[in-house]
Amino acid sequence: MRKIWTLFTAGFCVLAVGRGLADASAPSTSHRVEKNLTCGDAQLIAQTDYVTLPDVQKVVWTAQSITLKNSHSLAPVPLVLESKPLHLAYYPQGTALDSVILGWTCLKTSSGKRYIFLAYTCTPSPERPDCKEEDESGNWDRVLDTSGKRLSDQQRERLGVNSAIGDHLKLEGTTED
């Protein structure tokens, strides 16, 4: 009887360890996506790094950069983005971004001039109480001229950029493969 009990206990332990290993959370996976956009004489390259966390079913944006090259600049110029470092409880391995540009497009106004449209979204966290997953309160946009200079709201209106945006703006993704 003792042998049977020992075999049963050993078998149970093997089963429990095997099950524990099978239930171990899958490792996070790092990704880098590179996208290009041409807008008038400007060529833009976006590089976005993110990590997928299967155990919490979340994507963590870890880095993003956009460089712009046009006929006025000899070398690519990095754009200044609005993203800041953010610490997330479910991602203790590193720092995330509090916002990321998810989409972009090239706008053409009625005058024929072209502008770069950037669509931002925020990362919900206690550090960003105004950013909620349920609605679009954490989405905003920026418009740049083809040299990379940001337009103010008044400039956007005066130059006809807001009219060019319209209701059916088609964005190209900057973050998906």
C-alpha positions in Angstrom: 0.0 0.0 0.0 2.9 2.3 0.8 4.3 1.8 -2.7 0.9 2.7 -4.3 0.6 5.8 -2.1 4.2 6.8 -3.1 3.5 6.3 -6.8 0.2 8.2 -6.4 1.9 11.0 -4.6 4.7 11.1 -7.1 2.2 11.0 -10.0 0.2 13.8 -8.5 3.3 16.0 -8.0 4.4 15.4 -11.6 0.8 16.3 -12.7 0.8 19.4 -10.5 4.2 20.6 -11.7 3.3 20.0 -15.3 0.0 21.9 -14.9 1.8 24.7 -13.2 4.3 25.0 -16.0 1.5 24.9 -18.6 -0.3 27.7 -16.7 2.8 29.9 -16.4 2.1 33.2 -18.1 3.4 33.5 -21.7 6.4 35.7 -22.0 6.0 39.2 -23.3 7.0 39.8 -27.0 8.8 42.9 -28.3 8.0 44.3 -31.7 9.2 47.1 -33.9 7.1 48.6 -36.7 8.4 51.0 -39.3 6.0 52.9 -41.5 6.5 55.5 -44.3 4.4 58.4 -45.4 5.0 60.8 -48.3 3.3 64.2 -48.1 4.2 66.7 -50.8 8.0 67.0 -50.7 8.2 65.5 -47.2 9.1 61.9 -46.5 8.3 60.6 -43.0 9.5 57.5 -41.3 7.8 56.3 -38.0 9.4 53.7 -35.8 7.3 52.3 -33.0 8.4 49.8 -30.4 5.8 47.9 -28.3 5.5 44.9 -26.1 2.6 42.5 -26.0 1.7 41.2 -22.6 -0.4 38.1 -23.0 -1.2 37.7 -19.3 -3.0 41.0 -19.2 -3.9 41.1 -22.9 -2.4 44.6 -23.3 0.0 46.3 -25.7 2.6 48.6 -24.1 4.0 51.3 -26.3 7.7 51.6 -25.3 9.2 54.0 -27.9 8.2 56.0 -30.9 10.1 58.3 -33.2 9.3 60.1 -36.5 11.9 61.5 -38.8 11.1 63.9 -41.6 13.2 64.6 -44.7 12.3 67.1 -47.4 14.0 69.2 -50.1 14.8 71.9 -47.5 16.8 69.6 -45.2 20.0 67.8 -46.0 19.5 65.2 -43.3 16.4 63.6 -41.7 15.0 65.8 -38.8 13.5 64.1 -35.8 10.0 65.4 -34.9 9.4 66.4 -31.3 6.5 64.2 -30.2 4.3 64.7 -27.2 4.8 61.4 -25.5 6.3 61.2 -22.0 7.5 58.2 -19.9 4.9 56.4 -17.9 5.2 53.7 -15.3 2.4 51.0 -15.5 1.7 48.6 -12.7 1.1 45.7 -15.2 4.5 46.5 -16.9 7.1 46.6 -14.1 9.9 45.5 -16.6 10.3 49.0 -18.1 8.9 52.4 -19.0 5.9 52.9 -21.3 4.8 55.9 -23.3 1.8 57.9 -22.0 0.7 58.5 -25.6 1.5 57.3 -29.1 0.7 58.3 -32.7 -1.6 55.5 -34.0 -2.3 57.0 -37.4 -1.3 59.6 -39.9 -2.2 60.9 -43.3 -1.4 63.7 -45.8 -4.0 66.4 -46.1 -4.5 68.5 -49.2 -6.3 71.8 -48.8 -8.3 73.5 -51.5 -5.3 75.7 -52.2 -3.3 72.6 -53.1 -1.0 72.9 -50.1 -0.2 69.7 -48.2 -0.1 69.1 -44.4 0.7 66.2 -42.2 -2.1 65.0 -39.9 -1.0 63.0 -36.8 -3.6 61.1 -34.6 -2.6 60.6 -31.0 -4.1 58.3 -28.4 -3.2 58.1 -24.7 -2.3 55.1 -22.5 -4.9 54.7 -19.7 -3.3 54.8 -16.2 -3.6 56.4 -12.8 -1.1 59.0 -14.0 -3.5 60.0 -16.8 -6.9 60.1 -15.2 -8.3 62.0 -18.1 -7.5 59.1 -20.4 -10.2 56.5 -20.5 -10.4 53.2 -22.5 -14.2 53.5 -22.8 -14.4 56.6 -24.9 -12.3 58.8 -27.2 -11.4 61.4 -24.5 -7.8 60.5 -24.8 -7.6 61.0 -28.6 -6.3 64.2 -30.2 -4.6 65.3 -33.3 -1.8 67.6 -34.5 -1.2 69.1 -37.9 2.3 69.9 -39.2 3.4 71.6 -42.3 5.8 69.7 -44.6 8.8 71.2 -42.7 7.6 69.6 -39.5 6.3 72.9 -37.9 3.1 72.4 -35.8 0.1 74.6 -36.8 -1.9 76.4 -34.2 -5.7 76.1 -34.2 -5.9 79.6 -35.7 -3.5 78.6 -38.5 -5.4 75.4 -39.2 -8.7 77.4 -39.6 -7.1 80.2 -41.7 -5.3 77.8 -44.0 -8.3 75.6 -44.6 -6.8 72.6 -42.9 -9.9 71.9 -40.7 -12.0 71.8 -43.9 -9.6 69.3 -45.5 -10.0 67.0 -42.5 -13.7 66.5 -42.9 -15.7 63.7 -41.5 -14.2 60.8 -43.5 -10.5 61.1 -42.9 -8.7 57.9 -43.9 -5.7 57.3 -41.6 -2.8 55.0 -42.3 -1.7 53.1 -39.2 1.8 53.8 -37.8 1.8 50.9 -35.3 0.6 47.7 -36.9 2.5 45.3 -39.2 
